Amino acid sequence: MLRNKRGFTLIEAILVLAIISIFVLIGSIELKDVFADAKLRAAARMIANDIRYAQQLAISTKSDDVEVFFNKANNSYNVNSGMVTYKSEKLPEGVKFHYNTFANDRCIYSKTGNPIHAGKVIIEHNGHYFTITVKVATGRVIIYDYKKQ
């Protein structure tokens, strides 16, 4: 007598595993882009906050030589005042300085918290750019996001 057997055939099991593998592959590719964008966004916020820190340092110490020095060769920057380095940061792996408009790669603040020169620094990761701009007179720091085209 033939009985009704319950279960899956080998072909059905392989087909289900193949479909699941395709979904996992698609999900991992999209997550990779999300993590790369998050890394770049975090780097932009870190730079902007450290520029604001330099501005507050100039006001609190009443110093005319507080600067943020951008080192494109090392993908790093320092917050300095005279011969003292208050903070030194390296950009996350894969994120790099693309361009900056500050004279001698330095954003310098006066003791009133106003930048000596306005400018911007652009960071990049895989064709995605963020621009951190320091406005003239006020020293306001703004982050602009430029997606891949």
Secondary structure, DSSP 8 states (H G I E B T S, - for coil): ------S--HHHHHHHHHHHHHHHHHHHHHHHHHHHHHHHHHHHHHHHHHHHHHHHHHHHHT-S-EEEEEETTTTEEEEEETTEEEEEEE--TT-EEEEE-SGGGEEEE-TTS-BSS-EEEEEEETTEEEEEEE-TTT--EEEEEE---
